[in-house]
Amino acid sequence: MIEAQADLEESREIRIKRLTMRSMRRGIKEMDILLSGFAAANLAEMTDAQLGEYDHLLRENDQDLYQWVTGQAPAPERFNALIDEISRTYQK
């Protein structure tokens, strides 16, 4: 409940900065690299709903995220589009 209230009071600019920082400070170096690059290239252009989904994605375990992004394991359906977008960022 407190987290939801904080989200309502958080400006878009602060939210993007927070998500960028969380993208850079992960548990494993590979995810730091993958997510910080994606964040720098995409967060400013994302809608509030997309930022919310990215925020939820960042709450997932790094090992799971790494496997989803690299295609080693299927991502949960709710994250499929976002994981595909992150993966495409590094397949160019």
PDB file of N, CA, C and O in Angstrom:
ATOM      1  N   MET A   1       0.823  -1.188   0.000  1.00  0.00           N
ATOM      2  CA  MET A   1       0.000   0.000   0.000  1.00  0.00           C
ATOM      3  C   MET A   1       0.865   1.248   0.000  1.00  0.00           C
ATOM      4  O   MET A   1       0.589   2.188  -0.746  1.00  0.00           O
ATOM      5  N   ILE A   2       1.899   1.275   0.817  1.00  0.00           N
ATOM      6  CA  ILE A   2       2.788   2.427   0.864  1.00  0.00           C
ATOM      7  C   ILE A   2       3.492   2.596  -0.473  1.00  0.00           C
ATOM      8  O   ILE A   2       3.645   3.718  -0.957  1.00  0.00           O
ATOM      9  N   GLU A   3       3.925   1.481  -1.081  1.00  0.00           N
ATOM     10  CA  GLU A   3       4.599   1.542  -2.373  1.00  0.00           C
ATOM     11  C   GLU A   3       3.676   2.113  -3.438  1.00  0.00           C
ATOM     12  O   GLU A   3       4.110   2.926  -4.254  1.00  0.00           O
ATOM     13  N   ALA A   4       2.407   1.704  -3.447  1.00  0.00           N
ATOM     14  CA  ALA A   4       1.441   2.215  -4.415  1.00  0.00           C
ATOM     15  C   ALA A   4       1.241   3.708  -4.233  1.00  0.00           C
ATOM     16  O   ALA A   4       1.148   4.443  -5.216  1.00  0.00           O
ATOM     17  N   GLN A   5       1.173   4.163  -3.003  1.00  0.00           N
ATOM     18  CA  GLN A   5       1.010   5.586  -2.731  1.00  0.00           C
ATOM     19  C   GLN A   5       2.244   6.357  -3.207  1.00  0.00           C
ATOM     20  O   GLN A   5       2.114   7.437  -3.784  1.00  0.00           O
ATOM     21  N   ALA A   6       3.413   5.819  -2.974  1.00  0.00           N
ATOM     22  CA  ALA A   6       4.645   6.475  -3.415  1.00  0.00           C
ATOM     23  C   ALA A   6       4.681   6.580  -4.930  1.00  0.00           C
ATOM     24  O   ALA A   6       5.137   7.588  -5.470  1.00  0.00           O
ATOM     25  N   ASP A   7       4.197   5.532  -5.635  1.00  0.00           N
ATOM     26  CA  ASP A   7       4.162   5.556  -7.091  1.00  0.00           C
ATOM     27  C   ASP A   7       3.271   6.679  -7.601  1.00  0.00           C
ATOM     28  O   ASP A   7       3.587   7.305  -8.613  1.00  0.00           O
ATOM     29  N   LEU A   8       2.158   6.945  -6.914  1.00  0.00           N
ATOM     30  CA  LEU A   8       1.251   8.002  -7.331  1.00  0.00           C
ATOM     31  C   LEU A   8       1.886   9.377  -7.172  1.00  0.00           C
ATOM     32  O   LEU A   8       1.603  10.284  -7.955  1.00  0.00           O
ATOM     33  N   GLU A   9       2.730   9.535  -6.179  1.00  0.00           N
ATOM     34  CA  GLU A   9       3.346  10.822  -5.895  1.00  0.00           C
ATOM     35  C   GLU A   9       4.641  11.038  -6.676  1.00  0.00           C
ATOM     36  O   GLU A   9       5.169  12.151  -6.683  1.00  0.00           O
ATOM     37  N   GLU A  10       5.150  10.031  -7.315  1.00  0.00           N
ATOM     38  CA  GLU A  10       6.422  10.098  -8.020  1.00  0.00           C
ATOM     39  C   GLU A  10       6.232  10.741  -9.395  1.00  0.00           C
ATOM     40  O   GLU A  10       5.380  10.303 -10.169  1.00  0.00           O
ATOM     41  N   SER A  11       7.007  11.760  -9.701  1.00  0.00           N
ATOM     42  CA  SER A  11       6.909  12.392 -11.014  1.00  0.00           C
ATOM     43  C   SER A  11       7.488  11.456 -12.072  1.00  0.00           C
ATOM     44  O   SER A  11       8.243  10.537 -11.756  1.00  0.00           O
ATOM     45  N   ARG A  12       7.128  11.697 -13.317  1.00  0.00           N
ATOM     46  CA  ARG A  12       7.629  10.879 -14.417  1.00  0.00           C
ATOM     47  C   ARG A  12       9.159  10.943 -14.476  1.00  0.00           C
ATOM     48  O   ARG A  12       9.820   9.921 -14.660  1.00  0.00           O
ATOM     49  N   GLU A  13       9.706  12.127 -14.322  1.00  0.00           N
ATOM     50  CA  GLU A  13      11.158  12.306 -14.376  1.00  0.00           C
ATOM     51  C   GLU A  13      11.862  11.499 -13.284  1.00  0.00           C
ATOM     52  O   GLU A  13      12.863  10.831 -13.545  1.00  0.00           O
ATOM     53  N   ILE A  14      11.342  11.565 -12.077  1.00  0.00           N
ATOM     54  CA  ILE A  14      11.927  10.808 -10.958  1.00  0.00           C
ATOM     55  C   ILE A  14      11.769   9.311 -11.196  1.00  0.00           C
ATOM     56  O   ILE A  14      12.678   8.533 -10.904  1.00  0.00           O
ATOM     57  N   ARG A  15      10.632   8.913 -11.718  1.00  0.00           N
ATOM     58  CA  ARG A  15      10.398   7.489 -11.989  1.00  0.00           C
ATOM     59  C   ARG A  15      11.412   6.957 -12.993  1.00  0.00           C
ATOM     60  O   ARG A  15      11.976   5.879 -12.801  1.00  0.00           O
ATOM     61  N   ILE A  16      11.643   7.709 -14.061  1.00  0.00           N
ATOM     62  CA  ILE A  16      12.607   7.282 -15.074  1.00  0.00           C
ATOM     63  C   ILE A  16      14.007   7.203 -14.474  1.00  0.00           C
ATOM     64  O   ILE A  16      14.745   6.262 -14.762  1.00  0.00           O
ATOM     65  N   LYS A  17      14.377   8.159 -13.658  1.00  0.00           N
ATOM     66  CA  LYS A  17      15.691   8.121 -13.004  1.00  0.00           C
ATOM     67  C   LYS A  17      15.812   6.906 -12.090  1.00  0.00           C
ATOM     68  O   LYS A  17      16.848   6.241 -12.067  1.00  0.00           O
ATOM     69  N   ARG A  18      14.748   6.618 -11.334  1.00  0.00           N
ATOM     70  CA  ARG A  18      14.765   5.460 -10.429  1.00  0.00           C
ATOM     71  C   ARG A  18      14.898   4.158 -11.218  1.00  0.00           C
ATOM     72  O   ARG A  18      15.692   3.288 -10.861  1.00  0.00           O
ATOM     73  N   LEU A  19      14.117   4.029 -12.291  1.00  0.00           N
ATOM     74  CA  LEU A  19      14.174   2.815 -13.101  1.00  0.00           C
ATOM     75  C   LEU A  19      15.529   2.672 -13.796  1.00  0.00           C
ATOM     76  O   LEU A  19      16.046   1.564 -13.938  1.00  0.00           O
ATOM     77  N   THR A  20      16.091   3.787 -14.222  1.00  0.00           N
ATOM     78  CA  THR A  20      17.418   3.750 -14.838  1.00  0.00           C
ATOM     79  C   THR A  20      18.449   3.250 -13.836  1.00  0.00           C
ATOM     80  O   THR A  20      19.283   2.406 -14.165  1.00  0.00           O
ATOM     81  N   MET A  21      18.392   3.764 -12.627  1.00  0.00           N
ATOM     82  CA  MET A  21      19.336   3.335 -11.586  1.00  0.00           C
ATOM     83  C   MET A  21      19.141   1.853 -11.253  1.00  0.00           C
ATOM     84  O   MET A  21      20.117   1.120 -11.093  1.00  0.00           O
ATOM     85  N   ARG A  22      17.894   1.417 -11.148  1.00  0.00           N
ATOM     86  CA  ARG A  22      17.631  -0.002 -10.856  1.00  0.00           C
ATOM     87  C   ARG A  22      18.079  -0.896 -12.003  1.00  0.00           C
ATOM     88  O   ARG A  22      18.427  -2.057 -11.786  1.00  0.00           O
ATOM     89  N   SER A  23      18.074  -0.367 -13.220  1.00  0.00           N
ATOM     90  CA  SER A  23      18.547  -1.124 -14.380  1.00  0.00           C
ATOM     91  C   SER A  23      20.062  -1.291 -14.347  1.00  0.00           C
ATOM     92  O   SER A  23      20.592  -2.291 -14.831  1.00  0.00           O
ATOM     93  N   MET A  24      20.757  -0.312 -13.777  1.00  0.00           N
ATOM     94  CA  MET A  24      22.218  -0.324 -13.732  1.00  0.00           C
ATOM     95  C   MET A  24      22.769  -1.114 -12.554  1.00  0.00           C
ATOM     96  O   MET A  24      23.907  -1.581 -12.604  1.00  0.00           O
ATOM     97  N   ARG A  25      21.997  -1.269 -11.517  1.00  0.00           N
ATOM     98  CA  ARG A  25      22.469  -1.898 -10.277  1.00  0.00           C
ATOM     99  C   ARG A  25      21.730  -3.212 -10.037  1.00  0.00           C
ATOM    100  O   ARG A  25      20.882  -3.309  -9.151  1.00  0.00           O
ATOM    101  N   ARG A  26      22.059  -4.201 -10.828  1.00  0.00           N
ATOM    102  CA  ARG A  26      21.418  -5.502 -10.737  1.00  0.00           C
ATOM    103  C   ARG A  26      22.304  -6.454  -9.941  1.00  0.00           C
ATOM    104  O   ARG A  26      23.346  -6.052  -9.422  1.00  0.00           O
ATOM    105  N   GLY A  27      21.895  -7.693  -9.847  1.00  0.00           N
ATOM    106  CA  GLY A  27      22.667  -8.674  -9.095  1.00  0.00           C
ATOM    107  C   GLY A  27      23.785  -9.322  -9.882  1.00  0.00           C
ATOM    108  O   GLY A  27      24.743  -9.831  -9.300  1.00  0.00           O
ATOM    109  N   ILE A  28      23.670  -9.310 -11.214  1.00  0.00           N
ATOM    110  CA  ILE A  28      24.723  -9.890 -12.045  1.00  0.00           C
ATOM    111  C   ILE A  28      25.107  -8.889 -13.135  1.00  0.00           C
ATOM    112  O   ILE A  28      24.262  -8.152 -13.642  1.00  0.00           O
ATOM    113  N   LYS A  29      26.374  -8.874 -13.482  1.00  0.00           N
ATOM    114  CA  LYS A  29      26.926  -7.881 -14.412  1.00  0.00           C
ATOM    115  C   LYS A  29      26.242  -7.926 -15.777  1.00  0.00           C
ATOM    116  O   LYS A  29      26.002  -6.882 -16.385  1.00  0.00           O
ATOM    117  N   GLU A  30      25.929  -9.119 -16.258  1.00  0.00           N
ATOM    118  CA  GLU A  30      25.283  -9.241 -17.566  1.00  0.00           C
ATOM    119  C   GLU A  30      23.963  -8.471 -17.605  1.00  0.00           C
ATOM    120  O   GLU A  30      23.643  -7.822 -18.601  1.00  0.00           O
ATOM    121  N   MET A  31      23.204  -8.549 -16.517  1.00  0.00           N
ATOM    122  CA  MET A  31      21.928  -7.830 -16.480  1.00  0.00           C
ATOM    123  C   MET A  31      22.147  -6.334 -16.331  1.00  0.00           C
ATOM    124  O   MET A  31      21.360  -5.547 -16.858  1.00  0.00           O
ATOM    125  N   ASP A  32      23.201  -5.919 -15.623  1.00  0.00           N
ATOM    126  CA  ASP A  32      23.550  -4.495 -15.564  1.00  0.00           C
ATOM    127  C   ASP A  32      23.725  -3.957 -16.983  1.00  0.00           C
ATOM    128  O   ASP A  32      23.183  -2.908 -17.332  1.00  0.00           O
ATOM    129  N   ILE A  33      24.483  -4.683 -17.787  1.00  0.00           N
ATOM    130  CA  ILE A  33      24.788  -4.249 -19.151  1.00  0.00           C
ATOM    131  C   ILE A  33      23.535  -4.257 -20.017  1.00  0.00           C
ATOM    132  O   ILE A  33      23.236  -3.268 -20.686  1.00  0.00           O
ATOM    133  N   LEU A  34      22.806  -5.360 -20.008  1.00  0.00           N
ATOM    134  CA  LEU A  34      21.613  -5.480 -20.851  1.00  0.00           C
ATOM    135  C   LEU A  34      20.553  -4.444 -20.497  1.00  0.00           C
ATOM    136  O   LEU A  34      20.035  -3.755 -21.376  1.00  0.00           O
ATOM    137  N   LEU A  35      20.232  -4.335 -19.215  1.00  0.00           N
ATOM    138  CA  LEU A  35      19.130  -3.464 -18.815  1.00  0.00           C
ATOM    139  C   LEU A  35      19.505  -1.990 -18.804  1.00  0.00           C
ATOM    140  O   LEU A  35      18.659  -1.144 -19.093  1.00  0.00           O
ATOM    141  N   SER A  36      20.746  -1.660 -18.480  1.00  0.00           N
ATOM    142  CA  SER A  36      21.113  -0.238 -18.489  1.00  0.00           C
ATOM    143  C   SER A  36      21.121   0.305 -19.913  1.00  0.00           C
ATOM    144  O   SER A  36      20.723   1.448 -20.137  1.00  0.00           O
ATOM    145  N   GLY A  37      21.562  -0.489 -20.867  1.00  0.00           N
ATOM    146  CA  GLY A  37      21.520  -0.066 -22.269  1.00  0.00           C
ATOM    147  C   GLY A  37      20.095   0.096 -22.765  1.00  0.00           C
ATOM    148  O   GLY A  37      19.773   1.068 -23.449  1.00  0.00           O
ATOM    149  N   PHE A  38      19.246  -0.856 -22.420  1.00  0.00           N
ATOM    150  CA  PHE A  38      17.838  -0.765 -22.804  1.00  0.00           C
ATOM    151  C   PHE A  38      17.193   0.458 -22.174  1.00  0.00           C
ATOM    152  O   PHE A  38      16.470   1.196 -22.844  1.00  0.00           O
ATOM    153  N   ALA A  39      17.449   0.676 -20.897  1.00  0.00           N
ATOM    154  CA  ALA A  39      16.855   1.810 -20.187  1.00  0.00           C
ATOM    155  C   ALA A  39      17.275   3.131 -20.817  1.00  0.00           C
ATOM    156  O   ALA A  39      16.440   4.006 -21.044  1.00  0.00           O
ATOM    157  N   ALA A  40      18.558   3.278 -21.099  1.00  0.00           N
ATOM    158  CA  ALA A  40      19.060   4.524 -21.683  1.00  0.00           C
ATOM    159  C   ALA A  40      18.421   4.802 -23.042  1.00  0.00           C
ATOM    160  O   ALA A  40      18.149   5.954 -23.380  1.00  0.00           O
ATOM    161  N   ALA A  41      18.186   3.760 -23.807  1.00  0.00           N
ATOM    162  CA  ALA A  41      17.647   3.924 -25.153  1.00  0.00           C
ATOM    163  C   ALA A  41      16.131   4.059 -25.201  1.00  0.00           C
ATOM    164  O   ALA A  41      15.598   4.597 -26.171  1.00  0.00           O
ATOM    165  N   ASN A  42      15.416   3.581 -24.168  1.00  0.00           N
ATOM    166  CA  ASN A  42      13.968   3.456 -24.309  1.00  0.00           C
ATOM    167  C   ASN A  42      13.090   4.107 -23.248  1.00  0.00           C
ATOM    168  O   ASN A  42      11.962   4.489 -23.560  1.00  0.00           O
ATOM    169  N   LEU A  43      13.544   4.247 -22.031  1.00  0.00           N
ATOM    170  CA  LEU A  43      12.640   4.671 -20.954  1.00  0.00           C
ATOM    171  C   LEU A  43      11.972   6.015 -21.213  1.00  0.00           C
ATOM    172  O   LEU A  43      10.784   6.171 -20.930  1.00  0.00           O
ATOM    173  N   ALA A  44      12.694   6.974 -21.737  1.00  0.00           N
ATOM    174  CA  ALA A  44      12.122   8.309 -21.949  1.00  0.00           C
ATOM    175  C   ALA A  44      10.960   8.293 -22.935  1.00  0.00           C
ATOM    176  O   ALA A  44      10.090   9.163 -22.880  1.00  0.00           O
ATOM    177  N   GLU A  45      10.937   7.315 -23.835  1.00  0.00           N
ATOM    178  CA  GLU A  45       9.891   7.225 -24.859  1.00  0.00           C
ATOM    179  C   GLU A  45       8.719   6.332 -24.450  1.00  0.00           C
ATOM    180  O   GLU A  45       7.704   6.290 -25.145  1.00  0.00           O
ATOM    181  N   MET A  46       8.847   5.628 -23.346  1.00  0.00           N
ATOM    182  CA  MET A  46       7.808   4.683 -22.929  1.00  0.00           C
ATOM    183  C   MET A  46       6.630   5.408 -22.281  1.00  0.00           C
ATOM    184  O   MET A  46       6.795   6.460 -21.664  1.00  0.00           O
ATOM    185  N   THR A  47       5.440   4.827 -22.432  1.00  0.00           N
ATOM    186  CA  THR A  47       4.249   5.365 -21.778  1.00  0.00           C
ATOM    187  C   THR A  47       4.314   5.058 -20.287  1.00  0.00           C
ATOM    188  O   THR A  47       5.142   4.262 -19.845  1.00  0.00           O
ATOM    189  N   ASP A  48       3.441   5.692 -19.520  1.00  0.00           N
ATOM    190  CA  ASP A  48       3.397   5.413 -18.086  1.00  0.00           C
ATOM    191  C   ASP A  48       3.065   3.946 -17.822  1.00  0.00           C
ATOM    192  O   ASP A  48       3.616   3.339 -16.903  1.00  0.00           O
ATOM    193  N   ALA A  49       2.164   3.375 -18.626  1.00  0.00           N
ATOM    194  CA  ALA A  49       1.815   1.960 -18.459  1.00  0.00           C
ATOM    195  C   ALA A  49       3.022   1.068 -18.744  1.00  0.00           C
ATOM    196  O   ALA A  49       3.256   0.094 -18.030  1.00  0.00           O
ATOM    197  N   GLN A  50       3.783   1.395 -19.777  1.00  0.00           N
ATOM    198  CA  GLN A  50       4.977   0.615 -20.101  1.00  0.00           C
ATOM    199  C   GLN A  50       6.034   0.748 -19.006  1.00  0.00           C
ATOM    200  O   GLN A  50       6.711  -0.223 -18.669  1.00  0.00           O
ATOM    201  N   LEU A  51       6.170   1.948 -18.455  1.00  0.00           N
ATOM    202  CA  LEU A  51       7.110   2.141 -17.343  1.00  0.00           C
ATOM    203  C   LEU A  51       6.695   1.301 -16.140  1.00  0.00           C
ATOM    204  O   LEU A  51       7.543   0.738 -15.447  1.00  0.00           O
ATOM    205  N   GLY A  52       5.397   1.220 -15.894  1.00  0.00           N
ATOM    206  CA  GLY A  52       4.893   0.394 -14.800  1.00  0.00           C
ATOM    207  C   GLY A  52       5.216  -1.072 -15.005  1.00  0.00           C
ATOM    208  O   GLY A  52       5.597  -1.769 -14.065  1.00  0.00           O
ATOM    209  N   GLU A  53       5.065  -1.537 -16.232  1.00  0.00           N
ATOM    210  CA  GLU A  53       5.377  -2.933 -16.534  1.00  0.00           C
ATOM    211  C   GLU A  53       6.880  -3.190 -16.393  1.00  0.00           C
ATOM    212  O   GLU A  53       7.290  -4.235 -15.889  1.00  0.00           O
ATOM    213  N   TYR A  54       7.688  -2.244 -16.834  1.00  0.00           N
ATOM    214  CA  TYR A  54       9.141  -2.371 -16.685  1.00  0.00           C
ATOM    215  C   TYR A  54       9.524  -2.392 -15.205  1.00  0.00           C
ATOM    216  O   TYR A  54      10.405  -3.148 -14.796  1.00  0.00           O
ATOM    217  N   ASP A  55       8.863  -1.567 -14.418  1.00  0.00           N
ATOM    218  CA  ASP A  55       9.094  -1.541 -12.969  1.00  0.00           C
ATOM    219  C   ASP A  55       8.815  -2.919 -12.367  1.00  0.00           C
ATOM    220  O   ASP A  55       9.591  -3.408 -11.547  1.00  0.00           O
ATOM    221  N   HIS A  56       7.716  -3.539 -12.772  1.00  0.00           N
ATOM    222  CA  HIS A  56       7.386  -4.885 -12.279  1.00  0.00           C
ATOM    223  C   HIS A  56       8.425  -5.905 -12.749  1.00  0.00           C
ATOM    224  O   HIS A  56       8.795  -6.808 -11.999  1.00  0.00           O
ATOM    225  N   LEU A  57       8.887  -5.759 -13.978  1.00  0.00           N
ATOM    226  CA  LEU A  57       9.903  -6.670 -14.498  1.00  0.00           C
ATOM    227  C   LEU A  57      11.184  -6.595 -13.663  1.00  0.00           C
ATOM    228  O   LEU A  57      11.815  -7.616 -13.391  1.00  0.00           O
ATOM    229  N   LEU A  58      11.561  -5.388 -13.262  1.00  0.00           N
ATOM    230  CA  LEU A  58      12.791  -5.216 -12.485  1.00  0.00           C
ATOM    231  C   LEU A  58      12.713  -5.852 -11.103  1.00  0.00           C
ATOM    232  O   LEU A  58      13.737  -6.021 -10.442  1.00  0.00           O
ATOM    233  N   ARG A  59      11.536  -6.198 -10.668  1.00  0.00           N
ATOM    234  CA  ARG A  59      11.368  -6.857  -9.366  1.00  0.00           C
ATOM    235  C   ARG A  59      11.617  -8.363  -9.442  1.00  0.00           C
ATOM    236  O   ARG A  59      11.654  -9.048  -8.420  1.00  0.00           O
ATOM    237  N   GLU A  60      11.785  -8.863 -10.654  1.00  0.00           N
ATOM    238  CA  GLU A  60      12.019 -10.296 -10.849  1.00  0.00           C
ATOM    239  C   GLU A  60      13.482 -10.645 -10.563  1.00  0.00           C
ATOM    240  O   GLU A  60      14.353  -9.775 -10.561  1.00  0.00           O
ATOM    241  N   ASN A  61      13.728 -11.917 -10.324  1.00  0.00           N
ATOM    242  CA  ASN A  61      15.063 -12.441 -10.051  1.00  0.00           C
ATOM    243  C   ASN A  61      15.965 -12.264 -11.274  1.00  0.00           C
ATOM    244  O   ASN A  61      15.541 -12.508 -12.404  1.00  0.00           O
ATOM    245  N   ASP A  62      17.205 -11.841 -11.046  1.00  0.00           N
ATOM    246  CA  ASP A  62      18.138 -11.608 -12.149  1.00  0.00           C
ATOM    247  C   ASP A  62      18.430 -12.854 -12.974  1.00  0.00           C
ATOM    248  O   ASP A  62      18.540 -12.767 -14.197  1.00  0.00           O
ATOM    249  N   GLN A  63      18.555 -13.997 -12.336  1.00  0.00           N
ATOM    250  CA  GLN A  63      18.814 -15.228 -13.085  1.00  0.00           C
ATOM    251  C   GLN A  63      17.654 -15.529 -14.033  1.00  0.00           C
ATOM    252  O   GLN A  63      17.865 -15.922 -15.180  1.00  0.00           O
ATOM    253  N   ASP A  64      16.426 -15.341 -13.541  1.00  0.00           N
ATOM    254  CA  ASP A  64      15.255 -15.545 -14.395  1.00  0.00           C
ATOM    255  C   ASP A  64      15.257 -14.545 -15.546  1.00  0.00           C
ATOM    256  O   ASP A  64      15.041 -14.920 -16.698  1.00  0.00           O
ATOM    257  N   LEU A  65      15.500 -13.271 -15.236  1.00  0.00           N
ATOM    258  CA  LEU A  65      15.540 -12.237 -16.275  1.00  0.00           C
ATOM    259  C   LEU A  65      16.566 -12.569 -17.350  1.00  0.00           C
ATOM    260  O   LEU A  65      16.289 -12.454 -18.544  1.00  0.00           O
ATOM    261  N   TYR A  66      17.735 -12.976 -16.919  1.00  0.00           N
ATOM    262  CA  TYR A  66      18.796 -13.308 -17.868  1.00  0.00           C
ATOM    263  C   TYR A  66      18.367 -14.449 -18.790  1.00  0.00           C
ATOM    264  O   TYR A  66      18.579 -14.387 -20.001  1.00  0.00           O
ATOM    265  N   GLN A  67      17.771 -15.474 -18.220  1.00  0.00           N
ATOM    266  CA  GLN A  67      17.320 -16.603 -19.038  1.00  0.00           C
ATOM    267  C   GLN A  67      16.214 -16.188 -19.999  1.00  0.00           C
ATOM    268  O   GLN A  67      16.176 -16.660 -21.135  1.00  0.00           O
ATOM    269  N   TRP A  68      15.319 -15.316 -19.564  1.00  0.00           N
ATOM    270  CA  TRP A  68      14.242 -14.854 -20.442  1.00  0.00           C
ATOM    271  C   TRP A  68      14.798 -14.024 -21.597  1.00  0.00           C
ATOM    272  O   TRP A  68      14.430 -14.232 -22.753  1.00  0.00           O
ATOM    273  N   VAL A  69      15.681 -13.088 -21.281  1.00  0.00           N
ATOM    274  CA  VAL A  69      16.222 -12.183 -22.304  1.00  0.00           C
ATOM    275  C   VAL A  69      17.080 -12.935 -23.314  1.00  0.00           C
ATOM    276  O   VAL A  69      17.064 -12.610 -24.501  1.00  0.00           O
ATOM    277  N   THR A  70      17.821 -13.926 -22.861  1.00  0.00           N
ATOM    278  CA  THR A  70      18.691 -14.685 -23.758  1.00  0.00           C
ATOM    279  C   THR A  70      17.986 -15.864 -24.416  1.00  0.00           C
ATOM    280  O   THR A  70      18.600 -16.580 -25.208  1.00  0.00           O
ATOM    281  N   GLY A  71      16.723 -16.078 -24.108  1.00  0.00           N
ATOM    282  CA  GLY A  71      15.954 -17.146 -24.732  1.00  0.00           C
ATOM    283  C   GLY A  71      16.214 -18.523 -24.159  1.00  0.00           C
ATOM    284  O   GLY A  71      15.814 -19.519 -24.761  1.00  0.00           O
ATOM    285  N   GLN A  72      16.867 -18.610 -23.023  1.00  0.00           N
ATOM    286  CA  GLN A  72      17.147 -19.901 -22.396  1.00  0.00           C
ATOM    287  C   GLN A  72      15.927 -20.481 -21.696  1.00  0.00           C
ATOM    288  O   GLN A  72      15.852 -21.686 -21.456  1.00  0.00           O
ATOM    289  N   ALA A  73      14.974 -19.618 -21.372  1.00  0.00           N
ATOM    290  CA  ALA A  73      13.736 -20.050 -20.713  1.00  0.00           C
ATOM    291  C   ALA A  73      12.622 -19.109 -21.164  1.00  0.00           C
ATOM    292  O   ALA A  73      12.870 -17.933 -21.433  1.00  0.00           O
ATOM    293  N   PRO A  74      11.395 -19.624 -21.247  1.00  0.00           N
ATOM    294  CA  PRO A  74      10.286 -18.748 -21.650  1.00  0.00           C
ATOM    295  C   PRO A  74       9.925 -17.771 -20.533  1.00  0.00           C
ATOM    296  O   PRO A  74       9.901 -18.129 -19.355  1.00  0.00           O
ATOM    297  N   ALA A  75       9.648 -16.545 -20.926  1.00  0.00           N
ATOM    298  CA  ALA A  75       9.224 -15.522 -19.962  1.00  0.00           C
ATOM    299  C   ALA A  75       7.748 -15.707 -19.640  1.00  0.00           C
ATOM    300  O   ALA A  75       7.003 -16.252 -20.455  1.00  0.00           O
ATOM    301  N   PRO A  76       7.317 -15.265 -18.473  1.00  0.00           N
ATOM    302  CA  PRO A  76       5.880 -15.272 -18.185  1.00  0.00           C
ATOM    303  C   PRO A  76       5.149 -14.439 -19.244  1.00  0.00           C
ATOM    304  O   PRO A  76       5.675 -13.439 -19.732  1.00  0.00           O
ATOM    305  N   GLU A  77       3.967 -14.854 -19.582  1.00  0.00           N
ATOM    306  CA  GLU A  77       3.210 -14.211 -20.657  1.00  0.00           C
ATOM    307  C   GLU A  77       3.099 -12.701 -20.472  1.00  0.00           C
ATOM    308  O   GLU A  77       3.172 -11.953 -21.446  1.00  0.00           O
ATOM    309  N   ARG A  78       2.925 -12.252 -19.245  1.00  0.00           N
ATOM    310  CA  ARG A  78       2.738 -10.816 -18.998  1.00  0.00           C
ATOM    311  C   ARG A  78       3.960 -10.002 -19.424  1.00  0.00           C
ATOM    312  O   ARG A  78       3.832  -8.817 -19.735  1.00  0.00           O
ATOM    313  N   PHE A  79       5.150 -10.625 -19.442  1.00  0.00           N
ATOM    314  CA  PHE A  79       6.377  -9.911 -19.795  1.00  0.00           C
ATOM    315  C   PHE A  79       6.862 -10.189 -21.217  1.00  0.00           C
ATOM    316  O   PHE A  79       7.888  -9.643 -21.624  1.00  0.00           O
ATOM    317  N   ASN A  80       6.162 -11.014 -21.975  1.00  0.00           N
ATOM    318  CA  ASN A  80       6.649 -11.426 -23.291  1.00  0.00           C
ATOM    319  C   ASN A  80       7.025 -10.261 -24.199  1.00  0.00           C
ATOM    320  O   ASN A  80       8.120 -10.250 -24.762  1.00  0.00           O
ATOM    321  N   ALA A  81       6.141  -9.284 -24.348  1.00  0.00           N
ATOM    322  CA  ALA A  81       6.409  -8.166 -25.261  1.00  0.00           C
ATOM    323  C   ALA A  81       7.625  -7.367 -24.812  1.00  0.00           C
ATOM    324  O   ALA A  81       8.463  -6.994 -25.633  1.00  0.00           O
ATOM    325  N   LEU A  82       7.723  -7.108 -23.536  1.00  0.00           N
ATOM    326  CA  LEU A  82       8.840  -6.333 -23.003  1.00  0.00           C
ATOM    327  C   LEU A  82      10.158  -7.095 -23.129  1.00  0.00           C
ATOM    328  O   LEU A  82      11.178  -6.511 -23.496  1.00  0.00           O
ATOM    329  N   ILE A  83      10.143  -8.375 -22.832  1.00  0.00           N
ATOM    330  CA  ILE A  83      11.351  -9.196 -22.968  1.00  0.00           C
ATOM    331  C   ILE A  83      11.778  -9.250 -24.427  1.00  0.00           C
ATOM    332  O   ILE A  83      12.971  -9.172 -24.724  1.00  0.00           O
ATOM    333  N   ASP A  84      10.821  -9.382 -25.344  1.00  0.00           N
ATOM    334  CA  ASP A  84      11.146  -9.379 -26.772  1.00  0.00           C
ATOM    335  C   ASP A  84      11.805  -8.068 -27.179  1.00  0.00           C
ATOM    336  O   ASP A  84      12.766  -8.063 -27.949  1.00  0.00           O
ATOM    337  N   GLU A  85      11.293  -6.962 -26.664  1.00  0.00           N
ATOM    338  CA  GLU A  85      11.858  -5.651 -26.981  1.00  0.00           C
ATOM    339  C   GLU A  85      13.284  -5.519 -26.437  1.00  0.00           C
ATOM    340  O   GLU A  85      14.170  -5.014 -27.128  1.00  0.00           O
ATOM    341  N   ILE A  86      13.499  -5.965 -25.220  1.00  0.00           N
ATOM    342  CA  ILE A  86      14.844  -5.922 -24.632  1.00  0.00           C
ATOM    343  C   ILE A  86      15.789  -6.808 -25.442  1.00  0.00           C
ATOM    344  O   ILE A  86      16.916  -6.405 -25.729  1.00  0.00           O
ATOM    345  N   SER A  87      15.347  -7.994 -25.811  1.00  0.00           N
ATOM    346  CA  SER A  87      16.177  -8.919 -26.589  1.00  0.00           C
ATOM    347  C   SER A  87      16.526  -8.339 -27.954  1.00  0.00           C
ATOM    348  O   SER A  87      17.665  -8.457 -28.406  1.00  0.00           O
ATOM    349  N   ARG A  88      15.557  -7.714 -28.612  1.00  0.00           N
ATOM    350  CA  ARG A  88      15.796  -7.117 -29.935  1.00  0.00           C
ATOM    351  C   ARG A  88      16.829  -5.993 -29.868  1.00  0.00           C
ATOM    352  O   ARG A  88      17.554  -5.759 -30.835  1.00  0.00           O
ATOM    353  N   THR A  89      16.897  -5.311 -28.755  1.00  0.00           N
ATOM    354  CA  THR A  89      17.867  -4.227 -28.589  1.00  0.00           C
ATOM    355  C   THR A  89      19.286  -4.744 -28.797  1.00  0.00           C
ATOM    356  O   THR A  89      20.146  -4.007 -29.279  1.00  0.00           O
ATOM    357  N   TYR A  90      19.536  -5.992 -28.443  1.00  0.00           N
ATOM    358  CA  TYR A  90      20.889  -6.544 -28.512  1.00  0.00           C
ATOM    359  C   TYR A  90      21.096  -7.516 -29.659  1.00  0.00           C
ATOM    360  O   TYR A  90      22.169  -8.108 -29.777  1.00  0.00           O
ATOM    361  N   GLN A  91      20.096  -7.693 -30.502  1.00  0.00           N
ATOM    362  CA  GLN A  91      20.236  -8.579 -31.653  1.00  0.00           C
ATOM    363  C   GLN A  91      20.502  -7.805 -32.934  1.00  0.00           C
ATOM    364  O   GLN A  91      20.577  -8.392 -34.013  1.00  0.00           O
ATOM    365  N   LYS A  92      20.645  -6.498 -32.821  1.00  0.00           N
ATOM    366  CA  LYS A  92      20.872  -5.663 -34.013  1.00  0.00           C
ATOM    367  C   LYS A  92      22.288  -5.785 -34.502  1.00  0.00           C
ATOM    368  O   LYS A  92      22.655  -5.153 -35.493  1.00  0.00           O
TER     369      LYS A  92
END
